[in-house]
Amino acid sequence: MDMTFLERDRMEPFSGEEAVSEREFENRAG
């Protein structure tokens, strides 16, 4: 589930701010 969500986000273009959010999300999941 998490992997699919991350992959979907990666597929879509994101700005720097969103990139930081993704990193934070990964840390939370981890």
Phi and psi restraints in degrees (value plus and minus 20) as a CYANA .aco file:
   2 ASP   PHI     -80.3   -40.3
   2 ASP   PSI     -63.8   -23.8
   3 MET   PHI     -78.0   -38.0
   3 MET   PSI     -65.5   -25.5
   4 THR   PHI     -80.7   -40.7
   4 THR   PSI     -63.7   -23.7
   5 PHE   PHI     -81.2   -41.2
   5 PHE   PSI     -67.3   -27.3
   6 LEU   PHI     -81.7   -41.7
   6 LEU   PSI     -64.2   -24.2
   7 GLU   PHI     -80.7   -40.7
   7 GLU   PSI     -62.9   -22.9
   8 ARG   PHI     -81.3   -41.3
   8 ARG   PSI     -64.0   -24.0
   9 ASP   PHI     -82.3   -42.3
   9 ASP   PSI     -63.4   -23.4
  10 ARG   PHI     -81.8   -41.8
  10 ARG   PSI     -60.2   -20.2
  11 MET   PHI     -78.7   -38.7
  11 MET   PSI     -61.7   -21.7
  12 GLU   PHI    -100.0   -60.0
  12 GLU   PSI     123.0   163.0
  13 PRO   PHI     -87.2   -47.2
  13 PRO   PSI     115.2   155.2
  14 PHE   PHI    -153.9  -113.9
  14 PHE   PSI     131.9   171.9
  15 SER   PHI    -108.1   -68.1
  15 SER   PSI     158.7   198.7
  16 GLY   PHI     -75.4   -35.4
  16 GLY   PSI     -67.6   -27.6
  17 GLU   PHI     -77.1   -37.1
  17 GLU   PSI     -66.2   -26.2
  18 GLU   PHI     -83.7   -43.7
  18 GLU   PSI     -56.1   -16.1
  19 ALA   PHI     -80.4   -40.4
  19 ALA   PSI     -63.3   -23.3
  20 VAL   PHI     -81.9   -41.9
  20 VAL   PSI     -63.3   -23.3
  21 SER   PHI     -78.5   -38.5
  21 SER   PSI     -61.9   -21.9
  22 GLU   PHI     -81.3   -41.3
  22 GLU   PSI     -63.6   -23.6
  23 ARG   PHI     -81.6   -41.6
  23 ARG   PSI     -64.5   -24.5
  24 GLU   PHI     -81.4   -41.4
  24 GLU   PSI     -61.2   -21.2
  25 PHE   PHI     -81.1   -41.1
  25 PHE   PSI     -63.3   -23.3
  26 GLU   PHI     -80.8   -40.8
  26 GLU   PSI     -62.8   -22.8
  27 ASN   PHI     -81.0   -41.0
  27 ASN   PSI     -63.1   -23.1
  28 ARG   PHI     -82.8   -42.8
  28 ARG   PSI     -66.0   -26.0
  29 ALA   PHI     -82.7   -42.7
  29 ALA   PSI     -63.2   -23.2
